[in-house]
Amino acid sequence: MTAVKGKTEQSGIHKTPGKAATAKAPKVFLCETKPCVWSIRDDTNTHGGLFQSKLDAYRFVRSEFPARTKVIHIPSTPISRDSGSFSTRSELSRNAVATRQCHRIQRDQTTRRSAMKNSQKTTSRPQTDIFDRKESSVQSYARNFPLLCRQAKGAVIWDNDGRKYLDFLAGAGSLNYGHNNPVLKDALIDYISSDGITHSLDLHTCAKEKFLQAFNDAILEPQQLDYKVQFTGPTGTNAVEAAIKIARKVTGRSTVISFTNGFHGCSLGSLALTGNSHFRNASGVALQGAVAMPYDKYLGPETDTLDYMETMLNDPASGLDHPAAVIVETVQGEGGLNAASMEWLRRLQTICSKNQILLIVDDIQAGCGRTGDFFSFTAAGIQPDMVTLSKSISGFGLPMAVVLMKPEHDQWKPGEHNGTFRGNNHAFVTATAALDHYWRTEDFTKSIAGKSQLLESRLQKISNLYPHEVVDIRGRGMMRGIRCRNPEQAAAITAQAFRDGAIFERAGSHDEVIKFLMPLTIEPAQLNEGLDILQRAFHTVIDAKPCAKQDNPSRKRKSTGSAAKSKTINHPARLELI
């Protein structure tokens, strides 16, 4: 929110003759006048404003006042009857707070109230400035979603000012069971309260024992999957590095085939398998040992891209060294929610088996129920040689990653691949609680299927309302995306949705896909509420403020004439929430 400077009046500071005046640091007074409404005013009552967040208030101070300005927190509002004397202007201020409207504070020059005189909490610089001063510029999500998170539950995050945001990002897929899931939280609290071991390297622990047993009983045996479990370092890229390392060791070959638009991590081995140049260009060295092949439908819906791959494999003069492994995401999360067909995945496994190439499925984001089943490849009926899991495997957002491999591929020597944080017992506890509570029956899978249908229906209706702006709906299950024709519009839509209280990430080669990764446990009412916010954001950006830049000149809106105005502004059908 913004505020406008008022006329500067004399401050009443007089210089003592013959002595140099000592410059004192300016002061501004900050208080929370009402939940989500913050007041800033200077010590002369001539410059200030009301803001919807504490962060906005700090930014105003930084932009409008000298750098050495002191921000003094006062315990009560200067614009309420309870804080002392008030004027007609103060009455207007109170009414503005009630309607959460920002305005310039310009009150009568009255004696400073006792609440200000007795203020005890002061700071020389805004506390939020610590992120600008001390955190690396590599931060990314904080740039798109500038809020100071305080607490979260389920599918909702509250910022430090108490404002609610519906979370359709969910830790980039790390919170499939929601923030602070009570079942998982209670299990973790009980474990910590009983002094359960936290860090154990790869020592055997009761928490690890229970996880392995629950994972085998709830996931592997019902699907007749025989996998050994390797605990790697606690992130997804650690699991990918371990998988390609053991694949090379087992086969004695080095080349790994990956696919266009794939994302597998930012450490060097994983980065070589990643397609996006934004990440690859940061490596600083040549990325080797990987060859990219076209993903399903990359060359158009009528082209089977595996024909190209198979031709390369069969031609001894193609220049393609016999690969050790193929790594694939069944749904490409960062790549733009591209979903491989079941037929394509089955043929991929056939080609790998025929050529004695190990098939690795990267299920780090698409797994743990995101597409409906626990594994995203279950619907295709395939059995990969290896599977990488991370993100929501712990269920609680705690760091944890594993590689699943067929027993014949477990050819590690003791300690040949290790890491200090392979034994996150807190993650084992919450992972076990998630398996026991959600995956012992079919109820959770059915719940995901129902919400997936609701999500697809709502997204399709938005697409129908904006056929020129939306290219298609993509993904599977509760891992979906709306691909916009204009990446700038996609950015504007997600920004508007954030202002209205919902968090949506973007993905794809040009960040043109609006991504949906809400918790699988989200209530249908919350799902609809978030999609209502998104639809209003579409209306605000496209109908009320059409982008000047369009890919197709035939779709440009006219700027004159009553008919043009009607097309640009008045779309009652689009405004009607589904």
Helices and strands as residue ranges (DSSP letters): E 27-34, E 37-42, E 48-51, H 54-64, E 70-73, G 81-83, H 88-98, H 114-117, E 121-123, H 129-134, H 141-144, E 149-153, E 156-159, E 164-167, H 170-173, H 182-193, H 206-215, I 216-220, G 221-223, E 228-231, H 236-251, E 256-259, H 268-272, H 277-280, E 290-293, H 305-314, E 325-328, E 331-332, E 338-339, H 342-354, E 358-362, G 378-380, E 386-389, G 391-393, E 402-405, G 407-409, H 425-438, H 443-465, E 470-476, E 479-484, H 487-499, E 502-503, E 505-507, E 513-516, H 524-538, I 539-544, G 553-555, H 562-569, H 572-575
